Amino acid sequence: MIYKDRMTARMDGDFVVFLIGMRINKPLAVHKYLPVLNAMPKMLTELYTKPDLGFIHHEMWFSRTIILVQYWRSMEQLIDYAKSKDSAHLPAWQAFNKAVGTDGSVGIWHETYKVGQGAYENVYANMPAFGLGKAGVLVEAKGGLKSATDRLNS
């Protein structure tokens, strides 16, 4: 569904934005980057089927550098998932370190942002629910939510 009106996403309380990705540095080294690429769908399936882990939603873009934007309820839940011996993440991380390590064939990266209530703003026009708009609740960006300044102060 395309929302033609200007919309803004609202979240209850604090949340975490987690950017994670990989970069294919040696395109011919398929045997190096394919296992890394294949690890993420398994983790995402696990996260979507276990909402108690704190994962909310993700968006993904593919290119030489693959980027995922993830939304989490808390920093603690994200870190707990990353360290859990029962999660799909830890074996994938160990496999990466064993197969790729620091050989330069595949780059991996992440950035983590803890976002406080009222410390963010967003707007969507002529868009389906997307990003924070899919993780949170979309409302019309009117009245006290019309401008970026208003949304930051609400």
Secondary structure, DSSP 8 states (H G I E B T S, - for coil): --B-S-EEEE-SS-EEEEEEEEEES-TT-HHHHHHHHHHHHHHHHHHHH-GGG-EEEEEEE-SSEEEEEEEES-HHHHHHHHH-TTSSHHHHHHHHHHHTTTSSSEEEEEEEEEE-TTS----BSSB-S-THHHHSEEEE--GGGSSHHHHHT-
